[in-house]
Amino acid sequence: MRMDHRVRSRFAGRLGAVAEGEVVEAVAKDAGEAPVRSTRDRLVDINTAPADRLKSLTGIGVCYAKKIVAGRPYDSADELRTRGILPQHIYARLTDRLGTGQS
């Protein structure tokens, strides 16, 4: 006799457990508005963001956050790569989420 095994995440079986993005979209649909972007998806200003906000980005830890803060100000986000503050592979993942607050 073969038994089917199901793999569940820790939260999948809990009543009312949904991902953060699903809640935002559900509330926006009920209100008839466009979904609000979560904090994780917003553009981060590398000239003014605190180290804690920088650490929330994928691939940025304590050391990289300190290097970014110490190297301020930046004219463009590309300077993180050209100055050697971030390696190319991490910068490539974050290019669409980094900004300098300049037009």
Secondary structure, DSSP 8 states (H G I E B T S, - for coil): ---------TTTTSTT---HHHHHHHHHHHHTS-----GGGS-EETTT--HHHHHTSTT--HHHHHHHHHT---SSTTHHHHTTSS-HHHHHHHGGGEE-S--
